[in-house]
Amino acid sequence: MELRQLRGFVAVAASGTVTGAADRLELSPATVSEQVRTLESGLGVTLFDRSPKGMVLTEHGRLLLPEAKRLLEHADAIHRLMTDARQRITVGALETLVATRLPAIFGRLADRRPDLDLAVRSLMRRQLLTAVARGELDAGLLLDTGESLGELGFETPELSFVDVDTVRLFLVSRPGGASAGTLLITPEGCSFRMAAERMLPTYERRIEFDSVSTIRSWITQGLGVALLPEFAVAGDLADGTLVALDTPPAELALRVVWREDDSRDLREVLYAMAA
């Protein structure tokens, strides 16, 4: 039993196909298939039920999976210890979250794990999800809603996720704003726009802007209303520059996503995000 065989096994278990595992590991499907067959032969058990639709873990496979992940994590830790290499975790997030949420997460993680290097990339949602699925990012931070990934209205690969916080959205305007019938929205695909389209379908007049900051500037001048996150308008609501309209605040989940077969230990990162 070799580590490369275990990596192949874990990747196939996560993707459900040899081809998907090969893409993740950047190997040929024939190589991954041989790794799994050799592992099964060495253990004397069948780890997958094979069908035209894909690979499904057998009972032996389900027993092996958590142990294989622990072995791979331990092997990576030994390698870092012997080479004095620091563990590096790369997290991707939407630009607004990089600016407003990741600084506190970075600080908490630095206090708990000074031996851990955290790298941050600012990406749009589609690029973020693709990068996590390909293993280019260890984890991603995005906004969503519902009990499954993508219920806000976007397509997503098969990823694990956990909700670590909520972001409240307020429909805001300038006090006595003259253009309350105009809804200012972010570009198509943005989480805030998706939430606005779900909550506020009756607004026929809409103007699109590239950024939340531009929309906020227009609203303070009485040129429309918008559904904006609390972190962008909390100060304006507190000092009366803007007011929240009667619509109840909406909530989006602050959601961390990662690849199920990733053997790197993300527990400290998840704790820092949820603290």
Buried (B, 14 or more C-beta within 10 A) or exposed (E): EEBBBBBBBBBBBBBBBBBBBBBBBEBEBEBBBBBBBBBBEEBEBEBBEEEEEBBEBBEBBEEBBEEBBEBBBEBBEEEBEEEEEEBEBBBBBBEBBBBBBBEEBBEBBEEBBEEBBBEBBBBBBEBBBBBBBEBBBBBBBBBBBEEEBBEBBBEBBEBBBBBBBBBEBBBBBBEEBEBBEBBBBBEEEBBBBBBBBEBBEEBEEBBEBEEBEEBBEBBBEBBBBBBBBBBBBEEBBEEEBBBBBEBEEBEBBBBBBBBBBBBBBBEBBBBBBBE
